[in-house]
Amino acid sequence: MMIYGEKIMIFAPVILFVYNRPEHTLKTLEALQKNDLAQQTELYIFCDGAKNNATPEQAKRIAETREIIRSKKWCGNVHIEESAENKGLAASIISGVSKIMEKHGRAIILEDDIVTGNFFLTYMNKALDLYKDTPTVWHINGWTNPVKTKSPSNAFIYPVMECWGWATWADRWQYYKKDCEYYFKKFSRKDIYHFNSEGTENRWKQVLRNKSGKINTWAIFWAATIFEHNGLCVAPQKTLVRNVGMDNSGENCYSSPLQTVHGSIDHEITFFPQEIVVDICMYKRLKNFFRRKNLITPGRVYRKLKSILTK
């Protein structure tokens, strides 16, 4: 624990989900270990098991990943849970987060490709402590898409959930619902428009793809849960994490040039908003970013190239 202002801050545990990417896992753990509060933090690592049709090479990479997580005492206290079967990322995260939330009441969540800056844990713990009794705040983002800002030490509030390094509380997570049919009935066309950040993103497409069975993801349903309850998210104006897995090595990931972070992620967040309202200026910048990003998505580029080459 640590004294923050006049309060005693209890450190939240970190939950890390790994599978078969030893190189990514090592980068994630090395960065986490460098965090200011790492040695005062409890770390839970959930390792997914091999698929029934796993090749020898895939089994080897799973074993290498498990060797890495056991190779050092990455945080103050480390708990490792290895699954004998393959649950899949979505099921692993839902069950793992729920289990640790029930025990600790709050948690910080990472996947095996999220490299954190040195002040990531400090920021997360401060935000979890500051907003624990603020029912409109549902989620803490570690990632913010790269937009221009003059305040890299500031946090802000807006209605977008990002899952690249995040945190929440048990009393919010209890409402999580992974149910396509429920949201099809619940969300009106107007709701979908606002869920899509006034049409600048297409988050609803992920719900449709889950319904059709093309993907099986968890995060879009957490975003829908937050939206359904009019929840807001706290985020740093400059990202505190870097995703090193956008190399087609994992599930549901692809290269996105606009989301590449070239600068430092070691920003110490010293300002947290007391007034719980959307930062209109930052949200407008981010919606403009979404518009630009969605003009050059890999799918669009592929379809355009295909149309040219087949003429």
PyMOL commands that set and color helices and strands:
alter all, ss='L'
color gray80, all
select helices_A, chain A and resi 22-34+38-40+56-70+89-104+120-130+170-173+180-186+189-195+204-212+219-228+257-259+280-295+298-309
alter helices_A, ss='H'
color red, helices_A
select strands_A, chain A and resi 2-4+7-9+14-18+42-47+77-82+106-111+114-116+137-141+155-158+166-169+232-236+241-243
alter strands_A, ss='S'
color yellow, strands_A
deselect
rebuild
show_as cartoon
